């Protein structure tokens, strides 16, 4: 089982975090993934909740430290 699965993060949550980490805005991420901005925000919040972070930046840092991004 890979590390992302052990953390409970879904592939789409990691894709969202990766694009945000690259500096993309929520609206750009939504367009690139073909989803709504609301979905991007929901996936970001879900990722934060799963890893115990309060903010998107904290979740991105957490993912980088755990070599997921």
MDTraj code that builds the backbone (N, CA, C; nanometers):
import mdtraj as md
import numpy as np

residues = "UNK UNK UNK UNK UNK UNK UNK UNK UNK UNK UNK UNK UNK UNK UNK UNK UNK UNK UNK UNK UNK UNK UNK UNK UNK UNK UNK UNK UNK UNK UNK UNK UNK UNK UNK UNK UNK UNK UNK UNK UNK UNK UNK UNK UNK UNK UNK UNK UNK UNK UNK UNK UNK UNK UNK UNK UNK UNK UNK UNK UNK UNK UNK UNK UNK UNK UNK UNK UNK".split()
xyz = np.array([
    [0.0862, -0.1187, 0.0000],
    [0.0000, 0.0000, 0.0000],
    [0.0899, 0.1237, 0.0000],
    [0.0619, 0.2199, -0.0872],
    [0.1458, 0.3390, -0.0938],
    [0.1127, 0.4365, 0.0192],
    [0.2033, 0.5295, 0.0397],
    [0.1902, 0.6237, 0.1512],
    [0.0627, 0.7070, 0.1422],
    [0.0257, 0.7483, 0.0216],
    [-0.0960, 0.8289, 0.0064],
    [-0.2175, 0.7515, 0.0555],
    [-0.2241, 0.6245, 0.0239],
    [-0.3371, 0.5440, 0.0701],
    [-0.3366, 0.5300, 0.2211],
    [-0.2189, 0.5118, 0.2806],
    [-0.2109, 0.4979, 0.4262],
    [-0.2562, 0.6248, 0.4963],
    [-0.2381, 0.7391, 0.4334],
    [-0.2805, 0.8657, 0.4935],
    [-0.4292, 0.8889, 0.4733],
    [-0.4888, 0.8130, 0.3839],
    [-0.6304, 0.8305, 0.3554],
    [-0.6584, 0.9336, 0.2479],
    [-0.5549, 0.9923, 0.1901],
    [-0.5754, 1.0918, 0.0851],
    [-0.6061, 1.0230, -0.0472],
    [-0.7070, 1.0723, -0.1127],
    [-0.7443, 1.0197, -0.2442],
    [-0.6568, 1.0841, -0.3520],
    [-0.6466, 1.0172, -0.4644],
    [-0.5652, 1.0685, -0.5754],
    [-0.6121, 1.2061, -0.6198],
    [-0.7432, 1.2280, -0.6240],
    [-0.7928, 1.3583, -0.6682],
    [-0.7614, 1.4681, -0.5668],
    [-0.7576, 1.4349, -0.4394],
    [-0.7184, 1.5343, -0.3378],
    [-0.5724, 1.5719, -0.3556],
    [-0.4889, 1.4731, -0.3844],
    [-0.3474, 1.5023, -0.4088],
    [-0.3274, 1.5842, -0.5357],
    [-0.4056, 1.5557, -0.6401],
    [-0.3959, 1.6354, -0.7632],
    [-0.4288, 1.7816, -0.7352],
    [-0.5337, 1.8040, -0.6570],
    [-0.5723, 1.9406, -0.6223],
    [-0.4600, 2.0075, -0.5430],
    [-0.4078, 1.9399, -0.4413],
    [-0.2991, 1.9983, -0.3622],
    [-0.1768, 2.0272, -0.4482],
    [-0.1457, 1.9355, -0.5397],
    [-0.0294, 1.9547, -0.6266],
    [-0.0446, 2.0805, -0.7129],
    [-0.1606, 2.0974, -0.7723],
    [-0.1830, 2.2152, -0.8571],
    [-0.1817, 2.3435, -0.7750],
    [-0.2401, 2.3395, -0.6574],
    [-0.2367, 2.4570, -0.5709],
    [-0.0934, 2.4878, -0.5274],
    [-0.0162, 2.3838, -0.4993],
    [0.1240, 2.4019, -0.4611],
    [0.2052, 2.4638, -0.5746],
    [0.1644, 2.4363, -0.6984],
    [0.2323, 2.4929, -0.8147],
    [0.1923, 2.6381, -0.8386],
    [0.1002, 2.6879, -0.7564],
    [0.0617, 2.8274, -0.7662],
    [-0.0656, 2.8546, -0.8427],
    [-0.1350, 2.7478, -0.8832],
    [-0.2601, 2.7673, -0.9555],
    [-0.3694, 2.8155, -0.8601],
    [-0.4609, 2.8937, -0.9110],
    [-0.5739, 2.9405, -0.8314],
    [-0.6849, 2.8362, -0.8352],
    [-0.7794, 2.8499, -0.7450],
    [-0.8901, 2.7544, -0.7377],
    [-0.9643, 2.7472, -0.8709],
    [-0.9882, 2.8622, -0.9340],
    [-1.0617, 2.8587, -1.0604],
    [-0.9821, 2.7901, -1.1710],
    [-0.8518, 2.8078, -1.1728],
    [-0.7686, 2.7415, -1.2732],
    [-0.7647, 2.5914, -1.2477],
    [-0.7499, 2.5530, -1.1215],
    [-0.7499, 2.4104, -1.0865],
    [-0.8818, 2.3468, -1.1310],
    [-0.9911, 2.4137, -1.1039],
    [-1.1229, 2.3625, -1.1423],
    [-1.1308, 2.3403, -1.2930],
    [-1.0875, 2.4387, -1.3692],
    [-1.0915, 2.4248, -1.5153],
    [-1.0028, 2.3113, -1.5633],
    [-0.8823, 2.3035, -1.5081],
    [-0.7882, 2.1997, -1.5518],
    [-0.8393, 2.0596, -1.5216],
    [-0.9100, 2.0453, -1.4098],
    [-0.9598, 1.9138, -1.3709],
    [-1.1017, 1.8874, -1.4201],
    [-1.1646, 1.9887, -1.4766],
    [-1.2993, 1.9725, -1.5276],
    [-1.4036, 1.9572, -1.4189],
    [-1.3818, 2.0271, -1.3074],
    [-1.4762, 2.0231, -1.1957],
    [-1.5110, 2.1665, -1.1569],
    [-1.6026, 2.1807, -1.0632],
    [-1.6400, 2.3143, -1.0178],
    [-1.5406, 2.3657, -0.9127],
    [-1.5414, 2.4966, -0.8929],
    [-1.4584, 2.5553, -0.7881],
    [-1.5001, 2.5014, -0.6516],
    [-1.6293, 2.4799, -0.6356],
    [-1.6794, 2.4242, -0.5095],
    [-1.6185, 2.2859, -0.4837],
    [-1.6062, 2.2055, -0.5881],
    [-1.5463, 2.0727, -0.5740],
    [-1.4000, 2.0838, -0.5350],
    [-1.3279, 2.1778, -0.5939],
    [-1.1873, 2.1987, -0.5584],
    [-1.1769, 2.2356, -0.4106],
    [-1.2612, 2.3268, -0.3670],
    [-1.2584, 2.3670, -0.2253],
    [-1.2952, 2.2508, -0.1332],
    [-1.3929, 2.1702, -0.1758],
    [-1.4342, 2.0548, -0.0950],
    [-1.3208, 1.9527, -0.0839],
    [-1.2527, 1.9266, -0.1940],
    [-1.1422, 1.8315, -0.1920],
    [-1.0253, 1.8839, -0.1089],
    [-1.0025, 2.0138, -0.1151],
    [-0.8975, 2.0746, -0.0340],
    [-0.9311, 2.0615, 0.1140],
    [-1.0551, 2.0936, 0.1496],
    [-1.0988, 2.0833, 0.2896],
    [-1.0910, 1.9388, 0.3383],
    [-1.1296, 1.8455, 0.2535],
    [-1.1243, 1.7045, 0.2886],
    [-0.9800, 1.6607, 0.3152],
    [-0.8884, 1.7027, 0.2298],
    [-0.7468, 1.6693, 0.2487],
    [-0.6960, 1.7282, 0.3798],
    [-0.7318, 1.8521, 0.4067],
    [-0.6909, 1.9161, 0.5327],
    [-0.7428, 1.8378, 0.6523],
    [-0.8682, 1.8019, 0.6477],
    [-0.9289, 1.7269, 0.7581],
    [-0.8594, 1.5924, 0.7799],
    [-0.8280, 1.5244, 0.6710],
    [-0.7672, 1.3917, 0.6815],
    [-0.6286, 1.3951, 0.7431],
    [-0.5534, 1.5022, 0.7180],
    [-0.4161, 1.5071, 0.7704],
    [-0.4036, 1.5977, 0.8923],
    [-0.5156, 1.6531, 0.9363],
    [-0.5156, 1.7323, 1.0588],
    [-0.4596, 1.8724, 1.0430],
    [-0.4826, 1.9323, 0.9279],
    [-0.4343, 2.0681, 0.9024],
    [-0.5515, 2.1660, 0.8987],
    [-0.5232, 2.2898, 0.9340],
    [-0.6261, 2.3937, 0.9318],
    [-0.6327, 2.4672, 0.7985],
    [-0.5192, 2.4796, 0.7301],
    [-0.5157, 2.5587, 0.6076],
    [-0.4616, 2.4771, 0.4903],
    [-0.4872, 2.5272, 0.3718],
    [-0.4360, 2.4630, 0.2510],
    [-0.2838, 2.4607, 0.2512],
    [-0.2232, 2.5713, 0.2924],
    [-0.0762, 2.5786, 0.2966],
    [-0.0211, 2.4712, 0.3891],
    [-0.0821, 2.4534, 0.5055],
    [-0.0366, 2.3495, 0.5974],
    [-0.0487, 2.2112, 0.5343],
    [-0.1564, 2.1868, 0.4621],
    [-0.1751, 2.0575, 0.3971],
    [-0.0712, 2.0358, 0.2874],
    [-0.0398, 2.1405, 0.2137],
    [0.0632, 2.1299, 0.1095],
    [0.1982, 2.0997, 0.1731],
    [0.2328, 2.1719, 0.2781],
    [0.3601, 2.1475, 0.3481],
    [0.3636, 2.0048, 0.4010],
    [0.2531, 1.9598, 0.4596],
    [0.2454, 1.8235, 0.5115],
    [0.2705, 1.7231, 0.3991],
    [0.2066, 1.7429, 0.2857],
    [0.2217, 1.6507, 0.1726],
    [0.3638, 1.6512, 0.1191],
    [0.4263, 1.7675, 0.1141],
    [0.5660, 1.7746, 0.0693],
    [0.6563, 1.7002, 0.1669],
    [0.6377, 1.7232, 0.2953],
    [0.7195, 1.6563, 0.3980],
    [0.7034, 1.5049, 0.3947],
    [0.5862, 1.4588, 0.3534],
    [0.5616, 1.3161, 0.3444],
    [0.5865, 1.2616, 0.2026],
    [0.6527, 1.3441, 0.1226],
    [0.6947, 1.3082, -0.0128],
    [0.5788, 1.2623, -0.1015],
    [0.4647, 1.3303, -0.0857],
    [0.3491, 1.3014, -0.1699],
    [0.3391, 1.4006, -0.2848],
    [0.4048, 1.5123, -0.2727],
    [0.4061, 1.6152, -0.3786],
    [0.5483, 1.6391, -0.4222],
])
top = md.Topology()
chain = top.add_chain()
for i, resn in enumerate(residues, 1):
    res = top.add_residue(resn, chain, resSeq=i)
    for name in ("N", "CA", "C"):
        top.add_atom(name, md.element.get_by_symbol(name[0]), res)
traj = md.Trajectory(xyz[None], top)
